[in-house]
């Protein structure tokens, strides 16, 4: 659960810097699954965020979460 909270905090911080019309912001606002948000981040050109998301997901998988 702590990782879920960490990811939500990351998304909240990230959302604050996004323009409202981008797909990533709209996905965050709509509370879409994290995978969809990450895909939108790639499409919108926010590669760094998607890399951080991927690293987070890898840690979760390793821990069996």
PDBQT receptor file of N, H, CA, C and O in Angstrom, charges set to zero:
ATOM      1  N   UNK A   1       0.815  -1.201   0.000  1.00  0.00    +0.000 N 
ATOM      2  CA  UNK A   1       0.000   0.000   0.000  1.00  0.00    +0.000 C 
ATOM      3  C   UNK A   1       0.857   1.264   0.000  1.00  0.00    +0.000 C 
ATOM      4  O   UNK A   1       0.471   2.283  -0.573  1.00  0.00    +0.000 OA
ATOM      5  N   UNK A   2       2.022   1.193   0.645  1.00  0.00    +0.000 N 
ATOM      6  H   UNK A   2       2.336   0.366   1.110  1.00  0.00    +0.000 HD
ATOM      7  CA  UNK A   2       2.883   2.370   0.706  1.00  0.00    +0.000 C 
ATOM      8  C   UNK A   2       3.342   2.774  -0.696  1.00  0.00    +0.000 C 
ATOM      9  O   UNK A   2       3.422   3.964  -1.004  1.00  0.00    +0.000 OA
ATOM     10  N   UNK A   3       3.648   1.780  -1.553  1.00  0.00    +0.000 N 
ATOM     11  H   UNK A   3       3.583   0.814  -1.302  1.00  0.00    +0.000 HD
ATOM     12  CA  UNK A   3       4.059   2.096  -2.915  1.00  0.00    +0.000 C 
ATOM     13  C   UNK A   3       2.929   2.765  -3.687  1.00  0.00    +0.000 C 
ATOM     14  O   UNK A   3       3.170   3.667  -4.489  1.00  0.00    +0.000 OA
ATOM     15  N   UNK A   4       1.704   2.327  -3.447  1.00  0.00    +0.000 N 
ATOM     16  H   UNK A   4       1.509   1.594  -2.796  1.00  0.00    +0.000 HD
ATOM     17  CA  UNK A   4       0.542   2.932  -4.096  1.00  0.00    +0.000 C 
ATOM     18  C   UNK A   4       0.427   4.401  -3.695  1.00  0.00    +0.000 C 
ATOM     19  O   UNK A   4       0.152   5.261  -4.532  1.00  0.00    +0.000 OA
ATOM     20  N   UNK A   5       0.636   4.679  -2.422  1.00  0.00    +0.000 N 
ATOM     21  H   UNK A   5       0.858   3.981  -1.742  1.00  0.00    +0.000 HD
ATOM     22  CA  UNK A   5       0.612   6.054  -1.917  1.00  0.00    +0.000 C 
ATOM     23  C   UNK A   5       1.745   6.865  -2.526  1.00  0.00    +0.000 C 
ATOM     24  O   UNK A   5       1.551   8.022  -2.899  1.00  0.00    +0.000 OA
ATOM     25  N   UNK A   6       2.934   6.262  -2.628  1.00  0.00    +0.000 N 
ATOM     26  H   UNK A   6       3.092   5.323  -2.325  1.00  0.00    +0.000 HD
ATOM     27  CA  UNK A   6       4.078   6.937  -3.239  1.00  0.00    +0.000 C 
ATOM     28  C   UNK A   6       3.783   7.293  -4.694  1.00  0.00    +0.000 C 
ATOM     29  O   UNK A   6       4.107   8.392  -5.144  1.00  0.00    +0.000 OA
ATOM     30  N   UNK A   7       3.177   6.374  -5.422  1.00  0.00    +0.000 N 
ATOM     31  H   UNK A   7       2.914   5.481  -5.056  1.00  0.00    +0.000 HD
ATOM     32  CA  UNK A   7       2.860   6.612  -6.818  1.00  0.00    +0.000 C 
ATOM     33  C   UNK A   7       1.802   7.699  -6.954  1.00  0.00    +0.000 C 
ATOM     34  O   UNK A   7       1.899   8.553  -7.836  1.00  0.00    +0.000 OA
ATOM     35  N   UNK A   8       0.813   7.673  -6.105  1.00  0.00    +0.000 N 
ATOM     36  H   UNK A   8       0.735   6.980  -5.389  1.00  0.00    +0.000 HD
ATOM     37  CA  UNK A   8      -0.215   8.723  -6.144  1.00  0.00    +0.000 C 
ATOM     38  C   UNK A   8       0.391  10.086  -5.843  1.00  0.00    +0.000 C 
ATOM     39  O   UNK A   8       0.005  11.085  -6.450  1.00  0.00    +0.000 OA
ATOM     40  N   UNK A   9       1.337  10.133  -4.913  1.00  0.00    +0.000 N 
ATOM     41  H   UNK A   9       1.651   9.322  -4.420  1.00  0.00    +0.000 HD
ATOM     42  CA  UNK A   9       2.025  11.384  -4.612  1.00  0.00    +0.000 C 
ATOM     43  C   UNK A   9       2.826  11.880  -5.806  1.00  0.00    +0.000 C 
ATOM     44  O   UNK A   9       2.835  13.073  -6.109  1.00  0.00    +0.000 OA
ATOM     45  N   UNK A  10       3.498  10.957  -6.478  1.00  0.00    +0.000 N 
ATOM     46  H   UNK A  10       3.492   9.987  -6.232  1.00  0.00    +0.000 HD
ATOM     47  CA  UNK A  10       4.244  11.300  -7.683  1.00  0.00    +0.000 C 
ATOM     48  C   UNK A  10       3.306  11.844  -8.752  1.00  0.00    +0.000 C 
ATOM     49  O   UNK A  10       3.610  12.849  -9.395  1.00  0.00    +0.000 OA
ATOM     50  N   UNK A  11       2.179  11.191  -8.943  1.00  0.00    +0.000 N 
ATOM     51  H   UNK A  11       1.932  10.375  -8.421  1.00  0.00    +0.000 HD
ATOM     52  CA  UNK A  11       1.206  11.647  -9.934  1.00  0.00    +0.000 C 
ATOM     53  C   UNK A  11       0.651  13.029  -9.585  1.00  0.00    +0.000 C 
ATOM     54  O   UNK A  11       0.454  13.861 -10.470  1.00  0.00    +0.000 OA
ATOM     55  N   UNK A  12       0.403  13.268  -8.316  1.00  0.00    +0.000 N 
ATOM     56  H   UNK A  12       0.563  12.592  -7.597  1.00  0.00    +0.000 HD
ATOM     57  CA  UNK A  12      -0.111  14.571  -7.882  1.00  0.00    +0.000 C 
ATOM     58  C   UNK A  12       0.895  15.677  -8.182  1.00  0.00    +0.000 C 
ATOM     59  O   UNK A  12       0.532  16.740  -8.685  1.00  0.00    +0.000 OA
ATOM     60  N   UNK A  13       2.154  15.417  -7.871  1.00  0.00    +0.000 N 
ATOM     61  H   UNK A  13       2.449  14.554  -7.462  1.00  0.00    +0.000 HD
ATOM     62  CA  UNK A  13       3.201  16.399  -8.164  1.00  0.00    +0.000 C 
ATOM     63  C   UNK A  13       3.351  16.620  -9.658  1.00  0.00    +0.000 C 
ATOM     64  O   UNK A  13       3.465  17.755 -10.119  1.00  0.00    +0.000 OA
ATOM     65  N   UNK A  14       3.351  15.531 -10.410  1.00  0.00    +0.000 N 
ATOM     66  H   UNK A  14       3.258  14.609 -10.036  1.00  0.00    +0.000 HD
ATOM     67  CA  UNK A  14       3.509  15.598 -11.855  1.00  0.00    +0.000 C 
ATOM     68  C   UNK A  14       2.343  16.343 -12.491  1.00  0.00    +0.000 C 
ATOM     69  O   UNK A  14       2.541  17.136 -13.412  1.00  0.00    +0.000 OA
ATOM     70  N   UNK A  15       1.138  16.096 -12.010  1.00  0.00    +0.000 N 
ATOM     71  H   UNK A  15       0.977  15.452 -11.262  1.00  0.00    +0.000 HD
ATOM     72  CA  UNK A  15      -0.061  16.715 -12.580  1.00  0.00    +0.000 C 
ATOM     73  C   UNK A  15      -0.010  18.234 -12.482  1.00  0.00    +0.000 C 
ATOM     74  O   UNK A  15      -0.507  18.930 -13.366  1.00  0.00    +0.000 OA
ATOM     75  N   UNK A  16       0.581  18.745 -11.425  1.00  0.00    +0.000 N 
ATOM     76  H   UNK A  16       0.985  18.179 -10.706  1.00  0.00    +0.000 HD
ATOM     77  CA  UNK A  16       0.632  20.189 -11.203  1.00  0.00    +0.000 C 
ATOM     78  C   UNK A  16       1.401  20.934 -12.289  1.00  0.00    +0.000 C 
ATOM     79  O   UNK A  16       1.168  22.124 -12.498  1.00  0.00    +0.000 OA
ATOM     80  N   UNK A  17       2.305  20.261 -12.977  1.00  0.00    +0.000 N 
ATOM     81  H   UNK A  17       2.494  19.294 -12.807  1.00  0.00    +0.000 HD
ATOM     82  CA  UNK A  17       3.096  20.927 -14.007  1.00  0.00    +0.000 C 
ATOM     83  C   UNK A  17       2.558  20.698 -15.413  1.00  0.00    +0.000 C 
ATOM     84  O   UNK A  17       3.115  21.212 -16.382  1.00  0.00    +0.000 OA
ATOM     85  N   UNK A  18       1.485  19.934 -15.529  1.00  0.00    +0.000 N 
ATOM     86  H   UNK A  18       1.033  19.516 -14.742  1.00  0.00    +0.000 HD
ATOM     87  CA  UNK A  18       0.960  19.600 -16.859  1.00  0.00    +0.000 C 
ATOM     88  C   UNK A  18      -0.117  20.572 -17.315  1.00  0.00    +0.000 C 
ATOM     89  O   UNK A  18      -0.925  21.035 -16.510  1.00  0.00    +0.000 OA
ATOM     90  N   UNK A  19      -0.128  20.881 -18.614  1.00  0.00    +0.000 N 
ATOM     91  H   UNK A  19       0.528  20.505 -19.268  1.00  0.00    +0.000 HD
ATOM     92  CA  UNK A  19      -1.239  21.676 -19.140  1.00  0.00    +0.000 C 
ATOM     93  C   UNK A  19      -2.513  20.821 -19.147  1.00  0.00    +0.000 C 
ATOM     94  O   UNK A  19      -2.458  19.615 -19.390  1.00  0.00    +0.000 OA
ATOM     95  N   UNK A  20      -3.633  21.445 -18.884  1.00  0.00    +0.000 N 
ATOM     96  H   UNK A  20      -3.677  22.425 -18.687  1.00  0.00    +0.000 HD
ATOM     97  CA  UNK A  20      -4.899  20.718 -18.750  1.00  0.00    +0.000 C 
ATOM     98  C   UNK A  20      -5.294  19.955 -20.007  1.00  0.00    +0.000 C 
ATOM     99  O   UNK A  20      -5.986  18.941 -19.917  1.00  0.00    +0.000 OA
ATOM    100  N   UNK A  21      -4.863  20.425 -21.185  1.00  0.00    +0.000 N 
ATOM    101  H   UNK A  21      -4.301  21.249 -21.258  1.00  0.00    +0.000 HD
ATOM    102  CA  UNK A  21      -5.313  19.804 -22.426  1.00  0.00    +0.000 C 
ATOM    103  C   UNK A  21      -4.503  18.563 -22.831  1.00  0.00    +0.000 C 
ATOM    104  O   UNK A  21      -4.891  17.875 -23.776  1.00  0.00    +0.000 OA
ATOM    105  N   UNK A  22      -3.396  18.259 -22.149  1.00  0.00    +0.000 N 
ATOM    106  H   UNK A  22      -3.081  18.818 -21.382  1.00  0.00    +0.000 HD
ATOM    107  CA  UNK A  22      -2.615  17.084 -22.553  1.00  0.00    +0.000 C 
ATOM    108  C   UNK A  22      -3.289  15.801 -22.063  1.00  0.00    +0.000 C 
ATOM    109  O   UNK A  22      -3.997  15.792 -21.057  1.00  0.00    +0.000 OA
ATOM    110  N   UNK A  23      -3.048  14.729 -22.803  1.00  0.00    +0.000 N 
ATOM    111  H   UNK A  23      -2.472  14.737 -23.621  1.00  0.00    +0.000 HD
ATOM    112  CA  UNK A  23      -3.676  13.434 -22.497  1.00  0.00    +0.000 C 
ATOM    113  C   UNK A  23      -3.272  12.907 -21.120  1.00  0.00    +0.000 C 
ATOM    114  O   UNK A  23      -4.075  12.290 -20.421  1.00  0.00    +0.000 OA
ATOM    115  N   UNK A  24      -2.032  13.154 -20.746  1.00  0.00    +0.000 N 
ATOM    116  H   UNK A  24      -1.379  13.655 -21.314  1.00  0.00    +0.000 HD
ATOM    117  CA  UNK A  24      -1.553  12.672 -19.450  1.00  0.00    +0.000 C 
ATOM    118  C   UNK A  24      -2.330  13.320 -18.308  1.00  0.00    +0.000 C 
ATOM    119  O   UNK A  24      -2.760  12.636 -17.379  1.00  0.00    +0.000 OA
ATOM    120  N   UNK A  25      -2.510  14.631 -18.377  1.00  0.00    +0.000 N 
ATOM    121  H   UNK A  25      -2.160  15.186 -19.132  1.00  0.00    +0.000 HD
ATOM    122  CA  UNK A  25      -3.263  15.347 -17.342  1.00  0.00    +0.000 C 
ATOM    123  C   UNK A  25      -4.704  14.851 -17.290  1.00  0.00    +0.000 C 
ATOM    124  O   UNK A  25      -5.258  14.649 -16.210  1.00  0.00    +0.000 OA
ATOM    125  N   UNK A  26      -5.298  14.659 -18.445  1.00  0.00    +0.000 N 
ATOM    126  H   UNK A  26      -4.848  14.823 -19.322  1.00  0.00    +0.000 HD
ATOM    127  CA  UNK A  26      -6.682  14.191 -18.496  1.00  0.00    +0.000 C 
ATOM    128  C   UNK A  26      -6.812  12.790 -17.905  1.00  0.00    +0.000 C 
ATOM    129  O   UNK A  26      -7.793  12.490 -17.224  1.00  0.00    +0.000 OA
ATOM    130  N   UNK A  27      -5.827  11.935 -18.163  1.00  0.00    +0.000 N 
ATOM    131  H   UNK A  27      -5.031  12.178 -18.716  1.00  0.00    +0.000 HD
ATOM    132  CA  UNK A  27      -5.856  10.577 -17.608  1.00  0.00    +0.000 C 
ATOM    133  C   UNK A  27      -5.705  10.601 -16.088  1.00  0.00    +0.000 C 
ATOM    134  O   UNK A  27      -6.368   9.840 -15.384  1.00  0.00    +0.000 OA
ATOM    135  N   UNK A  28      -4.835  11.473 -15.587  1.00  0.00    +0.000 N 
ATOM    136  H   UNK A  28      -4.296  12.091 -16.159  1.00  0.00    +0.000 HD
ATOM    137  CA  UNK A  28      -4.657  11.595 -14.133  1.00  0.00    +0.000 C 
ATOM    138  C   UNK A  28      -5.947  12.112 -13.504  1.00  0.00    +0.000 C 
ATOM    139  O   UNK A  28      -6.405  11.588 -12.488  1.00  0.00    +0.000 OA
ATOM    140  N   UNK A  29      -6.525  13.138 -14.111  1.00  0.00    +0.000 N 
ATOM    141  H   UNK A  29      -6.154  13.564 -14.936  1.00  0.00    +0.000 HD
ATOM    142  CA  UNK A  29      -7.766  13.716 -13.586  1.00  0.00    +0.000 C 
ATOM    143  C   UNK A  29      -8.910  12.698 -13.578  1.00  0.00    +0.000 C 
ATOM    144  O   UNK A  29      -9.757  12.704 -12.685  1.00  0.00    +0.000 OA
ATOM    145  N   UNK A  30      -8.918  11.829 -14.586  1.00  0.00    +0.000 N 
ATOM    146  H   UNK A  30      -8.229  11.824 -15.311  1.00  0.00    +0.000 HD
ATOM    147  CA  UNK A  30      -9.971  10.811 -14.693  1.00  0.00    +0.000 C 
ATOM    148  C   UNK A  30      -9.667   9.578 -13.838  1.00  0.00    +0.000 C 
ATOM    149  O   UNK A  30     -10.443   8.622 -13.811  1.00  0.00    +0.000 OA
ATOM    150  N   UNK A  31      -8.519   9.614 -13.138  1.00  0.00    +0.000 N 
ATOM    151  H   UNK A  31      -7.889  10.390 -13.161  1.00  0.00    +0.000 HD
ATOM    152  CA  UNK A  31      -8.079   8.498 -12.291  1.00  0.00    +0.000 C 
ATOM    153  C   UNK A  31      -8.022   7.193 -13.068  1.00  0.00    +0.000 C 
ATOM    154  O   UNK A  31      -8.440   6.143 -12.580  1.00  0.00    +0.000 OA
ATOM    155  N   UNK A  32      -7.499   7.275 -14.281  1.00  0.00    +0.000 N 
ATOM    156  H   UNK A  32      -7.159   8.128 -14.677  1.00  0.00    +0.000 HD
ATOM    157  CA  UNK A  32      -7.320   6.076 -15.107  1.00  0.00    +0.000 C 
ATOM    158  C   UNK A  32      -6.229   5.202 -14.504  1.00  0.00    +0.000 C 
ATOM    159  O   UNK A  32      -5.453   5.671 -13.671  1.00  0.00    +0.000 OA
ATOM    160  N   UNK A  33      -6.160   3.940 -14.911  1.00  0.00    +0.000 N 
ATOM    161  H   UNK A  33      -6.791   3.559 -15.587  1.00  0.00    +0.000 HD
ATOM    162  CA  UNK A  33      -5.113   3.050 -14.389  1.00  0.00    +0.000 C 
ATOM    163  C   UNK A  33      -3.722   3.630 -14.668  1.00  0.00    +0.000 C 
ATOM    164  O   UNK A  33      -3.515   4.345 -15.648  1.00  0.00    +0.000 OA
ATOM    165  N   UNK A  34      -2.786   3.305 -13.788  1.00  0.00    +0.000 N 
ATOM    166  H   UNK A  34      -2.954   2.724 -12.991  1.00  0.00    +0.000 HD
ATOM    167  CA  UNK A  34      -1.439   3.832 -13.908  1.00  0.00    +0.000 C 
ATOM    168  C   UNK A  34      -0.804   3.485 -15.257  1.00  0.00    +0.000 C 
ATOM    169  O   UNK A  34      -0.038   4.280 -15.803  1.00  0.00    +0.000 OA
ATOM    170  N   UNK A  35      -1.114   2.308 -15.795  1.00  0.00    +0.000 N 
ATOM    171  H   UNK A  35      -1.736   1.662 -15.352  1.00  0.00    +0.000 HD
ATOM    172  CA  UNK A  35      -0.548   1.902 -17.072  1.00  0.00    +0.000 C 
ATOM    173  C   UNK A  35      -0.981   2.857 -18.184  1.00  0.00    +0.000 C 
ATOM    174  O   UNK A  35      -0.173   3.211 -19.043  1.00  0.00    +0.000 OA
ATOM    175  N   UNK A  36      -2.244   3.276 -18.174  1.00  0.00    +0.000 N 
ATOM    176  H   UNK A  36      -2.900   2.989 -17.476  1.00  0.00    +0.000 HD
ATOM    177  CA  UNK A  36      -2.756   4.202 -19.189  1.00  0.00    +0.000 C 
ATOM    178  C   UNK A  36      -2.105   5.567 -19.023  1.00  0.00    +0.000 C 
ATOM    179  O   UNK A  36      -1.768   6.220 -20.010  1.00  0.00    +0.000 OA
ATOM    180  N   UNK A  37      -1.930   5.996 -17.791  1.00  0.00    +0.000 N 
ATOM    181  H   UNK A  37      -2.204   5.465 -16.989  1.00  0.00    +0.000 HD
ATOM    182  CA  UNK A  37      -1.272   7.282 -17.536  1.00  0.00    +0.000 C 
ATOM    183  C   UNK A  37       0.148   7.247 -18.076  1.00  0.00    +0.000 C 
ATOM    184  O   UNK A  37       0.591   8.205 -18.710  1.00  0.00    +0.000 OA
ATOM    185  N   UNK A  38       0.870   6.156 -17.833  1.00  0.00    +0.000 N 
ATOM    186  H   UNK A  38       0.510   5.379 -17.317  1.00  0.00    +0.000 HD
ATOM    187  CA  UNK A  38       2.249   6.035 -18.315  1.00  0.00    +0.000 C 
ATOM    188  C   UNK A  38       2.295   6.045 -19.839  1.00  0.00    +0.000 C 
ATOM    189  O   UNK A  38       3.171   6.682 -20.424  1.00  0.00    +0.000 OA
ATOM    190  N   UNK A  39       1.369   5.352 -20.486  1.00  0.00    +0.000 N 
ATOM    191  H   UNK A  39       0.657   4.835 -20.011  1.00  0.00    +0.000 HD
ATOM    192  CA  UNK A  39       1.335   5.350 -21.950  1.00  0.00    +0.000 C 
ATOM    193  C   UNK A  39       1.051   6.747 -22.491  1.00  0.00    +0.000 C 
ATOM    194  O   UNK A  39       1.652   7.169 -23.479  1.00  0.00    +0.000 OA
ATOM    195  N   UNK A  40       0.148   7.454 -21.850  1.00  0.00    +0.000 N 
ATOM    196  H   UNK A  40      -0.339   7.112 -21.047  1.00  0.00    +0.000 HD
ATOM    197  CA  UNK A  40      -0.128   8.832 -22.262  1.00  0.00    +0.000 C 
ATOM    198  C   UNK A  40       1.098   9.717 -22.048  1.00  0.00    +0.000 C 
ATOM    199  O   UNK A  40       1.366  10.610 -22.851  1.00  0.00    +0.000 OA
ATOM    200  N   UNK A  41       1.833   9.479 -20.985  1.00  0.00    +0.000 N 
ATOM    201  H   UNK A  41       1.616   8.753 -20.333  1.00  0.00    +0.000 HD
ATOM    202  CA  UNK A  41       3.041  10.257 -20.721  1.00  0.00    +0.000 C 
ATOM    203  C   UNK A  41       4.062  10.058 -21.839  1.00  0.00    +0.000 C 
ATOM    204  O   UNK A  41       4.740  11.003 -22.243  1.00  0.00    +0.000 OA
ATOM    205  N   UNK A  42       4.166   8.839 -22.332  1.00  0.00    +0.000 N 
ATOM    206  H   UNK A  42       3.615   8.072 -22.004  1.00  0.00    +0.000 HD
ATOM    207  CA  UNK A  42       5.069   8.572 -23.449  1.00  0.00    +0.000 C 
ATOM    208  C   UNK A  42       4.585   9.312 -24.690  1.00  0.00    +0.000 C 
ATOM    209  O   UNK A  42       5.366   9.979 -25.369  1.00  0.00    +0.000 OA
ATOM    210  N   UNK A  43       3.289   9.190 -24.981  1.00  0.00    +0.000 N 
ATOM    211  H   UNK A  43       2.654   8.649 -24.429  1.00  0.00    +0.000 HD
ATOM    212  CA  UNK A  43       2.708   9.848 -26.160  1.00  0.00    +0.000 C 
ATOM    213  C   UNK A  43       2.866  11.366 -26.091  1.00  0.00    +0.000 C 
ATOM    214  O   UNK A  43       3.105  12.018 -27.107  1.00  0.00    +0.000 OA
ATOM    215  N   UNK A  44       2.733  11.921 -24.894  1.00  0.00    +0.000 N 
ATOM    216  H   UNK A  44       2.539  11.391 -24.068  1.00  0.00    +0.000 HD
ATOM    217  CA  UNK A  44       2.836  13.373 -24.722  1.00  0.00    +0.000 C 
ATOM    218  C   UNK A  44       4.286  13.854 -24.659  1.00  0.00    +0.000 C 
ATOM    219  O   UNK A  44       4.545  15.057 -24.648  1.00  0.00    +0.000 OA
ATOM    220  N   UNK A  45       5.227  12.911 -24.617  1.00  0.00    +0.000 N 
ATOM    221  H   UNK A  45       5.016  11.933 -24.626  1.00  0.00    +0.000 HD
ATOM    222  CA  UNK A  45       6.633  13.288 -24.617  1.00  0.00    +0.000 C 
ATOM    223  C   UNK A  45       7.259  13.443 -23.244  1.00  0.00    +0.000 C 
ATOM    224  O   UNK A  45       8.338  14.020 -23.115  1.00  0.00    +0.000 OA
ATOM    225  N   UNK A  46       6.603  12.943 -22.233  1.00  0.00    +0.000 N 
ATOM    226  H   UNK A  46       5.726  12.474 -22.338  1.00  0.00    +0.000 HD
ATOM    227  CA  UNK A  46       7.155  13.015 -20.875  1.00  0.00    +0.000 C 
ATOM    228  C   UNK A  46       7.896  11.720 -20.553  1.00  0.00    +0.000 C 
ATOM    229  O   UNK A  46       7.496  10.962 -19.670  1.00  0.00    +0.000 OA
ATOM    230  N   UNK A  47       8.959  11.488 -21.270  1.00  0.00    +0.000 N 
ATOM    231  H   UNK A  47       9.284  12.104 -21.987  1.00  0.00    +0.000 HD
ATOM    232  CA  UNK A  47       9.693  10.224 -21.179  1.00  0.00    +0.000 C 
ATOM    233  C   UNK A  47      10.254   9.994 -19.781  1.00  0.00    +0.000 C 
ATOM    234  O   UNK A  47      10.192   8.878 -19.267  1.00  0.00    +0.000 OA
ATOM    235  N   UNK A  48      10.796  11.029 -19.167  1.00  0.00    +0.000 N 
ATOM    236  H   UNK A  48      10.847  11.936 -19.585  1.00  0.00    +0.000 HD
ATOM    237  CA  UNK A  48      11.390  10.867 -17.844  1.00  0.00    +0.000 C 
ATOM    238  C   UNK A  48      10.374  10.299 -16.857  1.00  0.00    +0.000 C 
ATOM    239  O   UNK A  48      10.694   9.399 -16.081  1.00  0.00    +0.000 OA
ATOM    240  N   UNK A  49       9.147  10.825 -16.888  1.00  0.00    +0.000 N 
ATOM    241  H   UNK A  49       8.887  11.556 -17.519  1.00  0.00    +0.000 HD
ATOM    242  CA  UNK A  49       8.118  10.325 -15.981  1.00  0.00    +0.000 C 
ATOM    243  C   UNK A  49       7.837   8.859 -16.233  1.00  0.00    +0.000 C 
ATOM    244  O   UNK A  49       7.742   8.078 -15.286  1.00  0.00    +0.000 OA
ATOM    245  N   UNK A  50       7.701   8.471 -17.487  1.00  0.00    +0.000 N 
ATOM    246  H   UNK A  50       7.778   9.105 -18.256  1.00  0.00    +0.000 HD
ATOM    247  CA  UNK A  50       7.371   7.076 -17.777  1.00  0.00    +0.000 C 
ATOM    248  C   UNK A  50       8.506   6.158 -17.345  1.00  0.00    +0.000 C 
ATOM    249  O   UNK A  50       8.256   5.028 -16.924  1.00  0.00    +0.000 OA
ATOM    250  N   UNK A  51       9.755   6.625 -17.442  1.00  0.00    +0.000 N 
ATOM    251  H   UNK A  51       9.959   7.542 -17.784  1.00  0.00    +0.000 HD
ATOM    252  CA  UNK A  51      10.881   5.824 -16.972  1.00  0.00    +0.000 C 
ATOM    253  C   UNK A  51      10.815   5.640 -15.461  1.00  0.00    +0.000 C 
ATOM    254  O   UNK A  51      11.077   4.549 -14.955  1.00  0.00    +0.000 OA
ATOM    255  N   UNK A  52      10.466   6.700 -14.742  1.00  0.00    +0.000 N 
ATOM    256  H   UNK A  52      10.253   7.586 -15.153  1.00  0.00    +0.000 HD
ATOM    257  CA  UNK A  52      10.330   6.595 -13.285  1.00  0.00    +0.000 C 
ATOM    258  C   UNK A  52       9.186   5.652 -12.936  1.00  0.00    +0.000 C 
ATOM    259  O   UNK A  52       9.292   4.861 -11.999  1.00  0.00    +0.000 OA
ATOM    260  N   UNK A  53       8.107   5.734 -13.680  1.00  0.00    +0.000 N 
ATOM    261  H   UNK A  53       8.020   6.377 -14.442  1.00  0.00    +0.000 HD
ATOM    262  CA  UNK A  53       6.964   4.855 -13.457  1.00  0.00    +0.000 C 
ATOM    263  C   UNK A  53       7.370   3.399 -13.680  1.00  0.00    +0.000 C 
ATOM    264  O   UNK A  53       7.032   2.524 -12.883  1.00  0.00    +0.000 OA
ATOM    265  N   UNK A  54       8.089   3.151 -14.761  1.00  0.00    +0.000 N 
ATOM    266  H   UNK A  54       8.363   3.862 -15.408  1.00  0.00    +0.000 HD
ATOM    267  CA  UNK A  54       8.537   1.797 -15.073  1.00  0.00    +0.000 C 
ATOM    268  C   UNK A  54       9.427   1.260 -13.965  1.00  0.00    +0.000 C 
ATOM    269  O   UNK A  54       9.278   0.107 -13.561  1.00  0.00    +0.000 OA
ATOM    270  N   UNK A  55      10.344   2.069 -13.471  1.00  0.00    +0.000 N 
ATOM    271  H   UNK A  55      10.465   3.005 -13.800  1.00  0.00    +0.000 HD
ATOM    272  CA  UNK A  55      11.214   1.630 -12.379  1.00  0.00    +0.000 C 
ATOM    273  C   UNK A  55      10.397   1.293 -11.140  1.00  0.00    +0.000 C 
ATOM    274  O   UNK A  55      10.680   0.308 -10.458  1.00  0.00    +0.000 OA
ATOM    275  N   UNK A  56       9.395   2.099 -10.849  1.00  0.00    +0.000 N 
ATOM    276  H   UNK A  56       9.165   2.899 -11.404  1.00  0.00    +0.000 HD
ATOM    277  CA  UNK A  56       8.535   1.842  -9.701  1.00  0.00    +0.000 C 
ATOM    278  C   UNK A  56       7.808   0.500  -9.869  1.00  0.00    +0.000 C 
ATOM    279  O   UNK A  56       7.740  -0.298  -8.934  1.00  0.00    +0.000 OA
ATOM    280  N   UNK A  57       7.269   0.264 -11.063  1.00  0.00    +0.000 N 
ATOM    281  H   UNK A  57       7.324   0.912 -11.822  1.00  0.00    +0.000 HD
ATOM    282  CA  UNK A  57       6.542  -0.979 -11.319  1.00  0.00    +0.000 C 
ATOM    283  C   UNK A  57       7.473  -2.191 -11.203  1.00  0.00    +0.000 C 
ATOM    284  O   UNK A  57       7.058  -3.237 -10.705  1.00  0.00    +0.000 OA
ATOM    285  N   UNK A  58       8.717  -2.063 -11.653  1.00  0.00    +0.000 N 
ATOM    286  H   UNK A  58       9.054  -1.212 -12.057  1.00  0.00    +0.000 HD
ATOM    287  CA  UNK A  58       9.678  -3.145 -11.534  1.00  0.00    +0.000 C 
ATOM    288  C   UNK A  58       9.936  -3.494 -10.069  1.00  0.00    +0.000 C 
ATOM    289  O   UNK A  58      10.004  -4.670  -9.712  1.00  0.00    +0.000 OA
ATOM    290  N   UNK A  59      10.076  -2.487  -9.234  1.00  0.00    +0.000 N 
ATOM    291  H   UNK A  59      10.020  -1.532  -9.524  1.00  0.00    +0.000 HD
ATOM    292  CA  UNK A  59      10.279  -2.717  -7.807  1.00  0.00    +0.000 C 
ATOM    293  C   UNK A  59       9.072  -3.438  -7.219  1.00  0.00    +0.000 C 
ATOM    294  O   UNK A  59       9.227  -4.385  -6.448  1.00  0.00    +0.000 OA
ATOM    295  N   UNK A  60       7.879  -2.997  -7.576  1.00  0.00    +0.000 N 
ATOM    296  H   UNK A  60       7.752  -2.228  -8.203  1.00  0.00    +0.000 HD
ATOM    297  CA  UNK A  60       6.657  -3.660  -7.072  1.00  0.00    +0.000 C 
ATOM    298  C   UNK A  60       6.607  -5.118  -7.491  1.00  0.00    +0.000 C 
ATOM    299  O   UNK A  60       6.270  -5.987  -6.687  1.00  0.00    +0.000 OA
ATOM    300  N   UNK A  61       6.941  -5.387  -8.742  1.00  0.00    +0.000 N 
ATOM    301  H   UNK A  61       7.215  -4.681  -9.394  1.00  0.00    +0.000 HD
ATOM    302  CA  UNK A  61       6.917  -6.773  -9.231  1.00  0.00    +0.000 C 
ATOM    303  C   UNK A  61       7.943  -7.626  -8.499  1.00  0.00    +0.000 C 
ATOM    304  O   UNK A  61       7.664  -8.773  -8.148  1.00  0.00    +0.000 OA
ATOM    305  N   UNK A  62       9.115  -7.076  -8.272  1.00  0.00    +0.000 N 
ATOM    306  H   UNK A  62       9.341  -6.145  -8.558  1.00  0.00    +0.000 HD
ATOM    307  CA  UNK A  62      10.140  -7.827  -7.550  1.00  0.00    +0.000 C 
ATOM    308  C   UNK A  62       9.700  -8.160  -6.128  1.00  0.00    +0.000 C 
ATOM    309  O   UNK A  62      10.048  -9.213  -5.593  1.00  0.00    +0.000 OA
ATOM    310  N   UNK A  63       8.941  -7.263  -5.525  1.00  0.00    +0.000 N 
ATOM    311  H   UNK A  63       8.658  -6.408  -5.960  1.00  0.00    +0.000 HD
ATOM    312  CA  UNK A  63       8.470  -7.466  -4.153  1.00  0.00    +0.000 C 
ATOM    313  C   UNK A  63       7.183  -8.275  -4.100  1.00  0.00    +0.000 C 
ATOM    314  O   UNK A  63       6.684  -8.580  -3.017  1.00  0.00    +0.000 OA
ATOM    315  N   UNK A  64       6.641  -8.624  -5.272  1.00  0.00    +0.000 N 
ATOM    316  H   UNK A  64       7.047  -8.376  -6.152  1.00  0.00    +0.000 HD
ATOM    317  CA  UNK A  64       5.426  -9.426  -5.324  1.00  0.00    +0.000 C 
ATOM    318  C   UNK A  64       4.188  -8.665  -4.952  1.00  0.00    +0.000 C 
ATOM    319  O   UNK A  64       3.254  -9.229  -4.382  1.00  0.00    +0.000 OA
ATOM    320  N   UNK A  65       4.168  -7.372  -5.272  1.00  0.00    +0.000 N 
ATOM    321  H   UNK A  65       4.927  -6.914  -5.735  1.00  0.00    +0.000 HD
ATOM    322  CA  UNK A  65       3.029  -6.533  -4.891  1.00  0.00    +0.000 C 
ATOM    323  C   UNK A  65       2.054  -6.423  -6.025  1.00  0.00    +0.000 C 
ATOM    324  O   UNK A  65       1.027  -5.756  -5.894  1.00  0.00    +0.000 OA
TER     325      UNK A  65
